[in-house]
Amino acid sequence: MRMRTTASALVLALAAATTAACGGGDSTSADGPKELTYWASNQGTSLDNDKAVLQPELDKFEKATGVKVKLEVVPWSDLLNRILAATTSGQGPDVLNIGNTWSASLQATGAFLPFDDAALDKVGGKARFLGPSLAATGASGQPPVGVPLYGQAYGLYYNKKLLKDAGITAPPATWEELVADGKKLTDPKKGQWGLSLQAGQVTENSHHAAILGAQHGANFFSPDGKPQLASDPAVAAVQQYVDLMQKDKIVNPSNAEYADTAKSLKDLVDGKAAMFMNQASTGSFKNIGADMNNIGVAPIPLPANPPANSRKVTSFVAGINLAVFKSAKNPAAALDFVKFMVSAPEQAQLNKTYGSLPTVQDAYGDPAFQTEDVKVFQSVLSTTAEPMPQVTQESQFETLIGTAMKTMFADVAAGRTVEAGKIKDQLAQADQQIAAGS
């Protein structure tokens, strides 16, 4: 995605910082192989786009340390299964990206280097990291399973021109306003819809279940870790989300097949959708030639009349972490690489490119992170975001509830009705599957 900086001064500064971050030619990586394998998550508009973004940075690391980093970008649809297979086979990379919501689940495998105080000191120290991002790196009371690399929060992107043409003067602050605005903005004959959803993506469905679940007062796990996905508040949250397509009819039924972000972003830019809930995506928008003056962002709406036990949540603490396998052949070089990736210059470079948020305090001096859009996401992350359930069954939770919702959207697109009873039955099945695997 992506912005590429060519200013010689910045290149020199990044090279100097790389040398400092990695210890230059004095790296402790001399004690092991001069090559690392790195599995990166798909942050850009394509796997090739990520390779184009990351390879120059990896080349800087190799120049500074003599350690080559072999890169593989893994699509989100495959990443969790690939990681889980590697935890059992021992045939994995040295360093990898993990979605931070999987942290507690992957931590429980025991396959990863724990980032205790000593390991954190080797990558720059615990105090550098943003508190909410560091909190989403594993189960409470245990050393993190990784360190935060890309910070994220969810927001409501909107097409300013479409809203203005419909006489809407401000983005919706409540769900009731979103539905009302969405109906004004929906005209199937023109191929225009009020809202775009990645309804075919398991992970995105589970993320929105968590956000709406919090707003409805749901807790998907009891204090002792027992699954309770089929609670009435959870059912109401899923029903509300599915009804955006089914009852409110502000989402194109074809979105039941949308499994990647790029399609929804393009629909928003092209005027085929007026609103889209997503993580910070400025870099992706710019990569597809969007006029950013026409793209606004606001927090995801809250209920006008919050139900009992509702929590003021408009995002989960989103982001990507960087972890090291215990089986890494050169753990010292792996930690050097982690230190490089979370250094202030690299944090600024990569997060500017991807439109995400730095996870270290000292990267926010860059002007790119002083924009109004970034301030919206920063505010959400610090004030109205909560971590996904930090339990070992979290990855099962995402897979099961997200898959169930994907099936529900497919039913709606096919003209079948999805009612509360059907939702409760599917979530009860998910509870049983999680309990059986505990």
C-alpha positions as CSV (number, residue, x, y, z in Angstrom):
1,M,0.0,0.0,0.0
2,R,1.7,2.2,-0.2
3,M,3.5,5.4,0.3
4,R,7.2,5.1,-0.4
5,T,9.5,7.7,1.0
6,T,12.5,8.7,-1.1
7,A,14.0,11.6,0.8
8,S,17.7,10.8,1.2
9,A,17.7,12.3,4.7
10,L,15.0,9.9,5.9
11,V,16.8,6.9,4.3
12,L,20.0,7.9,6.1
13,A,18.2,8.3,9.4
14,L,16.4,4.9,9.1
15,A,19.7,3.2,8.2
16,A,21.4,4.8,11.2
17,A,18.5,3.9,13.5
18,T,18.6,0.3,12.2
19,T,22.2,0.0,13.0
20,A,21.6,1.3,16.5
21,A,18.5,-0.8,17.1
22,C,20.2,-4.0,16.0
23,G,23.6,-3.4,17.6
24,G,25.3,-2.9,14.2
25,G,28.0,-5.5,13.3
26,D,28.2,-6.5,17.0
27,S,24.9,-8.3,16.9
28,T,24.6,-11.4,19.2
29,S,23.3,-13.2,16.1
30,A,26.8,-14.4,15.4
31,D,26.0,-17.4,17.6
32,G,23.5,-18.9,15.1
33,P,22.6,-19.1,11.5
34,K,22.7,-15.9,9.4
35,E,19.1,-16.3,8.2
36,L,15.7,-15.9,9.8
37,T,12.3,-16.9,8.4
38,Y,9.5,-14.4,9.0
39,W,5.8,-15.0,8.4
40,A,4.1,-11.6,7.9
41,S,0.4,-11.1,8.0
42,N,-1.3,-9.5,5.0
43,Q,-1.6,-5.9,6.0
44,G,-1.7,-4.3,2.5
45,T,-4.0,-4.6,-0.5
46,S,-2.3,-7.9,-1.7
47,L,0.4,-10.3,-0.8
48,D,2.7,-8.8,-3.4
49,N,2.0,-5.3,-2.0
50,D,3.2,-6.5,1.4
51,K,6.3,-7.9,-0.1
52,A,7.0,-4.6,-1.8
53,V,6.5,-2.7,1.5
54,L,8.5,-5.1,3.7
55,Q,11.4,-6.3,1.6
56,P,13.3,-2.9,1.6
57,E,13.0,-2.8,5.4
58,L,14.3,-6.4,5.7
59,D,17.2,-5.4,3.5
60,K,18.1,-2.6,5.9
61,F,18.2,-5.2,8.7
62,E,20.4,-7.5,6.7
63,K,22.8,-4.6,5.9
64,A,23.0,-3.6,9.5
65,T,23.4,-7.1,11.0
66,G,24.4,-9.5,8.3
67,V,21.3,-11.6,9.0
68,K,19.1,-12.3,6.0
69,V,15.3,-12.4,6.6
70,K,13.4,-14.8,4.4
71,L,9.9,-13.4,4.0
72,E,6.6,-15.1,3.5
73,V,3.3,-13.1,3.6
74,V,0.5,-15.4,4.8
75,P,-3.1,-14.5,4.0
76,W,-5.5,-14.1,6.9
77,S,-7.6,-17.0,5.7
78,D,-4.6,-19.3,6.3
79,L,-2.6,-17.7,9.0
80,L,-4.1,-19.2,12.2
81,N,-4.2,-22.7,10.8
82,R,-0.6,-22.4,9.6
83,I,0.5,-21.2,13.1
84,L,-1.4,-23.9,14.9
85,A,0.2,-26.5,12.6
86,A,3.6,-25.1,13.3
87,T,3.1,-25.3,17.1
88,T,2.5,-29.0,16.9
89,S,5.0,-29.9,14.1
90,G,7.8,-27.6,15.2
91,Q,8.2,-26.7,11.5
92,G,7.5,-23.0,11.7
93,P,9.3,-19.7,11.1
94,D,11.6,-18.0,13.5
95,V,9.5,-14.8,13.8
96,L,5.9,-14.2,12.9
97,N,3.0,-11.9,13.1
98,I,-0.1,-13.0,15.1
99,G,-3.4,-11.2,15.4
100,N,-3.4,-9.9,18.9
101,T,-6.8,-11.5,19.6
102,W,-5.1,-14.9,19.3
103,S,-2.5,-14.1,21.9
104,A,-3.9,-16.1,24.9
105,S,-4.8,-19.1,22.8
106,L,-1.3,-19.3,21.2
107,Q,0.3,-18.6,24.5
108,A,-1.3,-21.7,25.9
109,T,0.5,-23.9,23.4
110,G,3.9,-23.1,25.0
111,A,5.5,-22.9,21.6
112,F,6.5,-19.3,21.8
113,L,9.3,-17.4,23.5
114,P,7.8,-15.6,26.6
115,F,8.5,-11.9,26.5
116,D,9.4,-11.6,30.2
117,D,11.1,-8.4,31.5
118,A,14.5,-9.6,30.3
119,A,13.3,-10.2,26.8
120,L,11.4,-6.9,26.7
121,D,14.6,-5.1,27.8
122,K,16.3,-6.6,24.8
123,V,13.8,-5.1,22.4
124,G,13.8,-1.6,23.9
125,G,12.0,-2.0,27.2
126,K,8.4,-2.4,28.4
127,A,7.8,1.3,29.0
128,R,8.0,2.2,25.3
129,F,4.9,0.4,24.4
130,L,1.3,1.7,24.5
131,G,-0.6,0.3,27.5
132,P,-3.7,-0.9,25.7
133,S,-1.6,-2.6,22.9
134,L,0.7,-4.3,25.4
135,A,-2.3,-5.5,27.3
136,A,-3.5,-7.5,24.3
137,T,-0.4,-9.7,24.1
138,G,-1.5,-12.6,26.3
139,A,-3.3,-13.7,29.4
140,S,-3.2,-11.5,32.4
141,G,-0.5,-12.2,34.9
142,Q,1.7,-14.1,32.4
143,P,4.6,-12.8,30.3
144,P,3.4,-11.6,26.9
145,V,3.5,-14.1,24.0
146,G,4.8,-11.3,21.8
147,V,5.1,-7.5,21.4
148,P,2.7,-5.2,19.6
149,L,3.8,-4.3,16.1
150,Y,0.9,-2.5,14.4
151,G,-1.8,-0.8,16.6
152,Q,-5.4,-0.7,15.4
153,A,-8.8,0.3,16.4
154,Y,-12.1,0.3,14.5
155,G,-13.9,3.3,13.2
156,L,-16.8,4.2,10.8
157,Y,-15.5,5.4,7.5
158,Y,-17.9,7.4,5.4
159,N,-18.1,8.9,1.9
160,K,-18.6,12.7,2.6
161,K,-20.1,13.4,-0.8
162,L,-22.8,10.7,-0.5
163,L,-23.8,11.9,2.9
164,K,-23.9,15.5,1.8
165,D,-26.0,14.7,-1.3
166,A,-28.4,12.9,1.0
167,G,-28.7,15.9,3.3
168,I,-26.8,14.3,6.1
169,T,-24.7,16.8,7.9
170,A,-22.7,14.6,10.3
171,P,-21.9,10.9,10.5
172,P,-24.2,8.8,12.7
173,A,-23.4,8.6,16.4
174,T,-26.0,6.0,17.3
175,W,-27.1,2.8,15.6
176,E,-30.6,4.2,15.2
177,E,-29.1,7.1,13.3
178,L,-26.9,4.7,11.2
179,V,-29.9,2.7,10.1
180,A,-31.9,5.8,9.3
181,D,-29.0,7.3,7.4
182,G,-28.3,4.0,5.7
183,K,-31.8,3.8,4.3
184,K,-31.5,7.4,2.9
185,L,-28.3,6.3,1.3
186,T,-29.5,3.0,-0.2
187,D,-30.7,2.9,-3.7
188,P,-30.3,-0.6,-5.2
189,K,-31.3,0.6,-8.7
190,K,-28.3,2.9,-8.7
191,G,-26.1,0.2,-7.1
192,Q,-25.7,2.3,-4.0
193,W,-25.9,1.0,-0.4
194,G,-25.8,2.6,3.0
195,L,-23.2,0.3,4.4
196,S,-20.6,-2.3,3.3
197,L,-19.8,-5.4,5.4
198,Q,-17.1,-8.0,5.1
199,A,-19.9,-10.6,5.8
200,G,-18.0,-13.4,4.2
201,Q,-14.9,-13.1,6.5
202,V,-14.9,-15.1,9.6
203,T,-12.5,-12.9,11.6
204,E,-14.4,-9.7,10.8
205,N,-17.7,-11.2,11.8
206,S,-16.3,-12.2,15.2
207,H,-14.8,-8.8,15.7
208,H,-18.1,-7.1,15.2
209,A,-19.8,-9.7,17.4
210,A,-17.5,-8.7,20.2
211,I,-18.0,-4.9,19.7
212,L,-21.8,-5.2,19.6
213,G,-21.8,-7.9,22.3
214,A,-20.1,-5.4,24.7
215,Q,-22.7,-2.8,23.8
216,H,-25.5,-5.3,24.6
217,G,-23.8,-6.3,27.9
218,A,-22.6,-9.7,26.7
219,N,-19.7,-11.6,28.2
220,F,-18.8,-14.5,26.0
221,F,-17.0,-16.3,28.8
222,S,-17.8,-16.6,32.5
223,P,-15.1,-15.5,35.0
224,D,-14.0,-19.1,35.4
225,G,-13.5,-19.4,31.6
226,K,-16.7,-21.3,30.6
227,P,-18.1,-20.3,27.2
228,Q,-21.5,-18.6,27.2
229,L,-21.9,-17.5,23.6
230,A,-25.6,-18.3,23.5
231,S,-26.5,-15.7,26.2
232,D,-29.5,-13.5,25.3
233,P,-27.3,-10.3,25.0
234,A,-25.0,-12.1,22.6
235,V,-27.9,-13.4,20.5
236,A,-29.3,-9.8,20.4
237,A,-25.9,-8.5,19.3
238,V,-25.5,-11.0,16.4
239,Q,-29.2,-10.4,15.4
240,Q,-28.5,-6.7,15.2
241,Y,-25.5,-7.2,13.0
242,V,-27.2,-9.7,10.6
243,D,-30.3,-7.4,10.5
244,L,-28.2,-4.7,8.8
245,M,-28.6,-6.8,5.7
246,Q,-31.8,-8.8,6.6
247,K,-34.2,-6.3,8.2
248,D,-32.7,-2.9,7.6
249,K,-31.7,-3.7,4.1
250,I,-28.9,-1.2,4.0
251,V,-26.2,-3.8,3.0
252,N,-26.0,-5.3,-0.5
253,P,-26.7,-9.1,-0.2
254,S,-23.7,-9.7,-2.3
255,N,-21.6,-8.7,0.7
256,A,-22.2,-12.2,2.0
257,E,-19.3,-13.2,-0.2
258,Y,-17.0,-10.3,0.7
259,A,-14.0,-11.9,2.4
260,D,-11.4,-9.2,2.0
261,T,-11.1,-5.5,2.9
262,A,-10.2,-4.3,-0.5
263,K,-13.7,-4.8,-2.0
264,S,-15.4,-2.8,0.8
265,L,-12.8,0.0,0.6
266,K,-13.3,0.3,-3.2
267,D,-17.1,0.3,-2.8
268,L,-16.8,3.2,-0.4
269,V,-14.4,5.1,-2.8
270,D,-16.5,4.4,-5.8
271,G,-19.7,5.5,-4.2
272,K,-21.3,2.0,-4.2
273,A,-21.4,2.2,-0.4
274,A,-21.7,5.2,1.9
275,M,-20.2,3.7,5.1
276,F,-17.8,1.0,6.1
277,M,-16.7,-0.1,9.6
278,N,-13.0,-1.1,9.6
279,Q,-9.7,-0.7,11.2
280,A,-7.5,2.3,10.4
281,S,-7.0,2.1,6.6
282,T,-5.6,5.3,5.3
283,G,-2.7,3.6,3.5
284,S,-5.1,1.2,1.8
285,F,-7.3,4.0,0.6
286,K,-4.4,5.9,-0.8
287,N,-3.1,2.8,-2.6
288,I,-6.4,2.6,-4.6
289,G,-6.2,6.3,-5.5
290,A,-8.9,7.5,-3.0
291,D,-9.5,11.2,-2.6
292,M,-8.9,11.3,1.1
293,N,-10.6,14.7,1.3
294,N,-13.8,12.8,0.6
295,I,-13.3,10.1,3.2
296,G,-14.1,10.8,6.8
297,V,-14.0,8.7,9.9
298,A,-15.9,8.7,13.2
299,P,-16.3,6.2,16.1
300,I,-18.5,3.2,15.5
301,P,-22.0,4.1,16.8
302,L,-23.4,3.3,20.3
303,P,-27.0,2.5,21.1
304,A,-29.2,5.5,21.8
305,N,-30.8,3.6,24.7
306,P,-28.1,1.3,26.1
307,P,-29.5,-2.0,27.4
308,A,-28.7,-3.3,30.9
309,N,-25.0,-3.9,31.6
310,S,-24.1,-2.2,28.3
311,R,-20.4,-1.2,28.0
312,K,-19.3,1.9,26.2
313,V,-17.2,0.0,23.6
314,T,-16.8,1.0,20.0
315,S,-13.8,-1.2,19.2
316,F,-11.7,-4.0,20.6
317,V,-8.0,-3.4,21.2
318,A,-7.0,-4.4,17.7
319,G,-3.6,-4.9,16.2
320,I,-0.8,-7.2,15.2
321,N,1.8,-8.7,17.5
322,L,5.3,-9.9,16.7
323,A,6.2,-13.3,18.3
324,V,9.2,-15.6,18.3
325,F,9.0,-19.4,18.2
326,K,11.0,-21.2,20.9
327,S,12.3,-23.4,18.1
328,A,14.0,-20.4,16.5
329,K,17.5,-21.5,15.4
330,N,19.0,-18.2,16.3
331,P,16.9,-16.6,19.1
332,A,19.4,-13.8,19.6
333,A,19.0,-12.7,15.9
334,A,15.3,-13.1,16.2
335,L,15.2,-10.7,19.2
336,D,17.4,-8.3,17.2
337,F,14.9,-8.4,14.4
338,V,12.0,-7.7,16.8
339,K,14.0,-4.8,18.2
340,F,14.5,-3.4,14.7
341,M,10.8,-3.7,13.8
342,V,9.6,-1.9,16.9
343,S,12.3,0.8,16.7
344,A,10.8,4.3,16.4
345,P,12.0,4.8,12.7
346,E,10.5,1.5,11.6
347,Q,7.3,2.0,13.5
348,A,6.9,5.4,11.8
349,Q,7.7,4.0,8.4
350,L,5.6,0.9,8.4
351,N,2.6,2.3,10.2
352,K,2.5,5.4,7.9
353,T,2.6,3.0,5.0
354,Y,-0.1,0.8,6.3
355,G,-2.3,3.5,7.8
356,S,-2.1,1.8,11.2
357,L,-1.0,3.2,14.6
358,P,2.5,2.9,16.1
359,T,2.6,0.8,19.2
360,V,5.5,2.7,20.8
361,Q,5.4,6.1,22.4
362,D,8.4,7.6,20.6
363,A,7.1,7.1,17.1
364,Y,4.2,9.6,17.5
365,G,6.4,12.6,17.0
366,D,6.1,12.0,13.2
367,P,3.6,14.5,11.6
368,A,1.8,11.6,9.9
369,F,0.3,10.7,13.3
370,Q,-1.0,14.2,14.1
371,T,-3.9,14.1,11.6
372,E,-7.6,14.3,12.6
373,D,-8.3,10.7,11.4
374,V,-5.4,9.3,13.4
375,K,-6.6,11.3,16.5
376,V,-10.0,9.6,16.1
377,F,-8.5,6.1,16.2
378,Q,-6.1,7.1,19.0
379,S,-9.1,8.3,21.1
380,V,-11.0,5.1,20.4
381,L,-8.1,2.9,21.3
382,S,-7.5,4.7,24.6
383,T,-11.1,5.4,25.7
384,T,-13.7,3.0,24.2
385,A,-11.8,-0.1,23.3
386,E,-11.6,-3.4,25.3
387,P,-9.5,-6.5,24.5
388,M,-11.1,-9.6,23.0
389,P,-11.6,-12.3,25.6
390,Q,-8.1,-13.1,27.0
391,V,-8.8,-16.9,27.3
392,T,-7.1,-19.9,25.8
393,Q,-10.3,-20.7,23.8
394,E,-10.3,-17.3,22.1
395,S,-9.3,-18.5,18.7
396,Q,-12.0,-21.1,18.8
397,F,-14.5,-18.4,19.8
398,E,-13.5,-16.3,16.7
399,T,-13.6,-19.3,14.4
400,L,-16.9,-20.7,15.6
401,I,-18.9,-17.5,16.0
402,G,-17.5,-15.9,12.9
403,T,-18.2,-19.0,10.8
404,A,-21.8,-19.2,12.2
405,M,-22.3,-15.5,11.2
406,K,-20.9,-16.1,7.8
407,T,-23.5,-18.9,7.3
408,M,-26.2,-16.6,8.6
409,F,-25.4,-13.9,6.0
410,A,-25.3,-16.6,3.3
411,D,-28.8,-17.6,4.4
412,V,-30.0,-14.0,4.3
413,A,-28.5,-13.5,0.8
414,A,-30.3,-16.6,-0.4
415,G,-33.7,-15.3,1.0
416,R,-33.8,-17.5,4.1
417,T,-34.8,-15.8,7.4
418,V,-32.4,-15.8,10.3
419,E,-34.3,-15.4,13.6
420,A,-33.2,-15.2,17.2
421,G,-34.0,-18.9,17.8
422,K,-31.8,-20.0,15.0
423,I,-29.0,-17.7,16.2
424,K,-29.3,-19.1,19.7
425,D,-29.2,-22.7,18.5
426,Q,-26.0,-22.0,16.5
427,L,-24.3,-20.2,19.3
428,A,-25.3,-23.0,21.7
429,Q,-23.6,-25.5,19.4
430,A,-20.5,-23.3,19.5
431,D,-20.6,-23.4,23.3
432,Q,-20.6,-27.1,23.2
433,Q,-17.7,-27.3,20.8
434,I,-15.6,-25.0,22.9
435,A,-16.5,-26.8,26.1
436,A,-15.6,-30.2,24.5
437,G,-12.2,-28.8,23.4
438,S,-11.4,-27.3,26.8
